[in-house]
Amino acid sequence: MTDPSKTRAPRRPAADDRYKWTALTNTTAAVFMSALDGSIVLIALPTIFRGIHLDPLAPGNIAYLLWMIMGYRLVQAVLVVTVGRLGDMYGRVRIYNSGFAVFTFASVLLSFDPVDGGHGAMWLIAWRVLQAVGGSMLTANSAAILTDAFPEEQRGFALGINQVAGLGGMFIGLVAGGLLSAWDWRAVFWVNVPIGVFFTVWAYRTLRETAKHDGGRVDWWGNITFAVGLSATLIAITFGLQPYGGHTMGWTNPLVDVLIAGGLLLLAAFVVIENRVSAPMIQLSLFRQRAFTFGNLAGLAISIGRGGMQFVLIIWLQGIWLPLHGYDYGDTPLWAGIFMLPLTAGFLAAGPVSGYLSDRLGSRGLATGGAALFGATFLGLMCLPIDFGYWIFALLIALNGIASGMFASPNSSSIMGSVPARLRGVASGMRATFQNSGTAVSIGVFFSLMIAGLARSLPHTLTTGLQQQGVPAHLAAQVGGLPPVSSLFAAQLGVNPIQHLLQPSGVLTHLTAAQQHTLTGSEFFPTLISGPFHSGLVIVFAFGATLAFLAALASLLRGAGTGPTAKAPGPRKAATGDTLARPDR
């Protein structure tokens, strides 16, 4: 007679198999949407500014542009650890589901903007902040939900798919922003609404808690010092990019100095508090794990390099390369997205494969090799002329995408596999904080380096070029004194600042038809800015390469580990879910 226990045994694994794929599908959609909205606005900004009738070169409007970009990243960087800890305390699925609802609600409000100008910009910034709150709740808990749902031998693959979806959303957002903005600027926000509604309902109906939550108290002092300290630091970086007094940037602004000093002091106080409270917001003890510490340091360095590179490439294409090749400024967002497709394709091809391989070969070799290749592509981009041949550019950005994919999945698997099950929510939040902080800081760092490179030669180049076309010396000097950050934003937003600034003076009417045609044409400003821009490119790409090679070193130092096929050093109590997972090879 057949033993009933044997006939019933396969049923539970079958149900678990169905649930883990459900969890993977839902969380993958969530992190994809959250990351998509972090980058989709980057390339759609020209259309958005035209849609809300906001002059990008008017005094004070640079702040709107910066906060449109930085606000979303800042909120995500600040909140992910907190909501990850709340997931450990009150249920990861509960916090995750609430995040989907908040994200979708904010997307609905973003998809229409009833006002124009500065008020329209503030409307978008405010609801993007709320959207970032929901996105933080999703990204902080998605990796923990997957780590709970998948067995150890499949965890790298699942986390790899999830990580690829998140970073893939960042890359695809660049393409989607160009395509959707060609239709209507509101479409970059509409796209989230039907997807968000469907997956919110599905998440509430299908996801369940598979791990015990530990309750506990909220570490209020830790939350406050961390949130305010990190916010102050990132806000200072945002203000530092804006001109102040007679300086090209705001790093001499006393407010920036106060914010940075105060932010760093609060972050130092946060570390002290976390070592003293009984229920800390984060577990500093996790940094005793080499795989966790060096994996996060490597991820931070790669995030800084990746975020800054994307921003620079967009400016390069939209503001210089495409106009030089005859593309109208109004069409540059669409074509910039199309020409950056190799970057997205390379990442999407390499990401899932590297996640699959990390389960069999270990994480260290793949992540280290990916970081090294990432740095090599920066060196290649640094050697390109401003008016490059497209196919060598396409090859380099495709390799950059492949390198990002090689690094992302194994690194995420290594970090999440190194922590106890009961701390996966906070570990996921800490990992996301490093990534989001790196992306937010990258724009500030790369922009500062680029502006420093431009400031050395751009004013003289603009002034001389204008005088050669018959513009009076005093007016040419006035335009040449335009802050470099304004020139960069003009390039990114598809605005011809020469025509924009000369038209009110009436000087164009006193020039010859040929001079007018040259000054208002699509090639004059890109040609003038090309030399100074290349000087800035060399600086930022050299810095990006340095970061990538430091990431490769950190990845190499994560520990030799036992690998997936080696014998464990002793018995493990896997059933408790509290033992540390095997280190990575």
Steps between C-alpha positions, in 0.01 A plus 500: 500500500631843416608713792269807505778723624701422189215579264432833669862613528540644150195726541667755727807552280268551201313772687828654611622495140189683384530756776868575444438574131203716591717691747776536239262632234334752728815633665676518165221721364521714815873570494485551124233769537680669787832516315332599173362812661841590636641536147206554264485867594871553420454468128146643490589827676508708179142400418385541860642853525339597171174336609473704821632813325806540723801694373806292600738797477296740714659582839400248764359240260817292516385403851178352359697287257740378767219408740308325223802272465637487855182501710398146403847359567539688826177362648580146394850520643369626834199271547598153381676397821211621714231321301719191476520491879124557523459199273703286741288626789147496359514283190687544174201425280282745694745788450564394140127493411447841657792632293337381177181686590686823587713482185194452277304779670787745446532390137134586443553853635819544298327402177324835487630842602234772528744795523790645298837657566660478843177380661481219246857400582424500873196278437716245322778514759257454791326197354828346390608520863188302601563260215853450633356413843299219340799394291712477815246267662516278192875485445589462869289187543501331158842335542406380851172350372691312229770382739227357721316337208790335313731220616867582532601325177259721297537821697771649281288449190189655662685796648684540173176525304367749756818707495511491121139621494587791727806610308332406173221740590765769543640428152164446329375823655749683280345346189140516621539866598602587146225297335217611728598866507478505120129427546416712808704607803230367734542154347822448699276490809192339343694183428510405869128528569350185337803290593495628857127434547528143368804402706370670816184288488698188413748556784219534757335182370800269465799598716527363853737521792741205487729612784426601857520870573663590826281791614702727723518874538578771251844652547379860482831670579679284248239569234506875562879541502542282192221661298589858587876443471487331159236746375713798605805358323316428174318835510837672543628322188195624308556861612871465428424454130321835475693825436561710809617861500765535234594132509409237243379264774365531851769320698600833657143561616496505886169310493668214314782488755252497791288226341800276426653549846167452675413198287831326568471570874150350508619193309783459752244533782290236323787250514546566872126459565479174305776352717311586819127438443343161562299495175716683242368617166787324323726221614854635494614150585423403141812691397703232678415277203760561230262407219243749628745786559710475186199413286326821608816709453543360150132564426530859622798570272329345197177694572688830509671420171186370328271787601746770402585331172135483392450869570815598308408278203156660479650850492759387246238357265215749545704816525793443264517185287144490369480873411838471326351219289200704394238390754252763612514590869136397542580146383816443704332321797354236267823442309720509809289216642530304176876549471548381860325168431831303490559596864162359602533192279843415641376520856182296436702230323767463768296546818292177509793290374730629774232431763470142374876452494548646849300209646749257345831683490470739793473877499850635548651428158200620301453819702872583493524440125190710439638793701835483315328495159282791615814704567653405166197637315546835674854512367369422152236775517764743624698445180210574264483835321193715565370440147553123517414224254183340633594131476805524724287695747229233478757226565640677805162567662389141421809372683421739783151352526642145494744596776217642714304179450800283588545692825145566621348154547798324663567797727138513618494124557823517699370780725160343569642150543740617771237608755266311736142451380350717776708800381441471127257792492742745660790355296300553181430857609868562576600364161242723330619800703855454374372471143258795514744721689763422240266598219400825674860590587616410148309785339651746745853364464501461121324831448750681722792345314343581163428861599855540630631380164268732307570806716864513393437564130127536426461876576791596272384259227143636501610864509749459215258299286225759536731791416611320186136500387462874550352509851618812691775432756299599808206279401729211404668526842160497668397178324847353555455562871200266506560250785631169359219315678252701291684403183491134601130510575435689177681222317300230676166678463537567130511878534717718277624748764661722239172581329319504835735760650566716196141538382382743776791737429398540136861453386400225256313750283824696445696200374520359149266220396794258497603599853141468625471156340827387661418627849146359508587174326526165676877464456649827629457444875587126492814580299608770746439287807665186357857587602426601859255209533767252394730635770226430753438154352862396550477596867170326573581181309842473666324533835242237395775258400673550834176423684445186293847364568457572872171306480685209339751504786224510762322214325819296498538555876153364584656166598598177332213301646416138447311519173184319417648154472745494786428334830387712788740522793248359743133429566258787440156561643340608175151445631523793737564743217742691726830351402712689256483376146814370338753759393550551130782382294 
